[in-house]
Amino acid sequence: MGTLQRLALYAIAGLIVLYTCDYAVARLRPQGSVDVQIMWAIQQKDHRIDYELGDTETRPCVHSLLPHLGYAPCWYLAGHRNQTITVSSVTGRLATEACLDDTRRALNR
């Protein structure tokens, strides 16, 4: 076995050990929580974006290096306390109708 193959094998084994230990820590330690401020970015019909301050939410998190059990790590949420949710406005037309109109215009040329 070559040196490069052995190095790759050790790296993969190390990552497996890291993930397994991190998962065990996430299972054994109680979950934490971080307060997150929500900001709504609402796109208007004239393509302007209106920002509205939302409520503060308490998000559950795990005390680990990697995300586990469907939750983000607490260190990540603590660094991203302000989160923006983008909402597009409804124009009243379906996207398929707009595509059909474009196709008809192209065929009539």
N, C-alpha and C positions, 0 to 999 in steps of 0.2 A: 504494500500500500504506500502510495507516494505521500510526500509531506503535505501537499496541497489538499489531498483527499482526507488525510488525517485531521488537518486544521478545520476543514469544512464539517467533518463529523463531530469534532469537539464543539464547534460553534452551534450546531444544531442541538446537540445534547445540552449545552448550556442554556439555550433558549427554552428548551422543554423544561428543564429544572426551574428556571426563573418563572415561567408561567405557572407551573404546578405549585410552587411555594407561594406565589402571589395569590393564586386562587384559594389556597388553604388559609392564608391570612384574611382574605376577604370573607370567607365563610365563618371564621372564628371570631373576628372582631365585629362589634355591633355596627350597624349602618349609621352614617352621619347624615347631616343635612346642611344645605347652604341656601341662604336667601338670595334670590335672583330677581333683578329688576327687568321687567318686560317692556319693550318699546315696540309699538306697532308702526310699520311703514306701509301706508295705504296708498296705492297708486290710483290717482284720480283719472277721469276720462280724458283730461287734457294733458296727460302724461306727467303731471306734477306729482311729487310724492309728499304726502301729508304725514307727519310724525306725531303720534299720540302716545303719551305715557300710560302704560298699563299698570296692573297691580303687581305687587311684589309677591313672588311665589317661593315657597319653601320646597326645594328639590332634594330628594333623597340621593345619597351618594355612598360609595364604598371607600374605605381607607385602604387603598392599594395603589400600585403603580399603573395597572392596566384596567380597562373597564371589565367588570364581571357582573353576572346576575342581572343584566339589563340596566345597570346603573353606571353613570360616569364616575371617574375617580374624584374624590373631594378636592384634591389639589388642582384639578382642571377647572372644576366649577368655581373654586375660589378665585381663580385668575380670570374667569369669564362671567363676572356677576351681572353685567349688562348684556342682554340678549335681544336681538331684533327679529321680529317675525314679519315677513313681507306678505302683503295681501294685495292681489290684483283686483281691479274693479271689473264688474260684469258689464259688458257692452250691450247685452240683449240679443246678440246674434250668436249662433253656434259656429264653431270653427269650421265645421263641414260646410255650412252655408257659405261662408266666406271663400272657402276653397272652390266650391262650385261656381260662384260668381267669377272668380279669377279665371277658371277654366273656360267658362262661356265667353268672357271677354277675349281670351287668347284665340279661341276658335273663330270668333267673328271678325278678326282682323284680316 
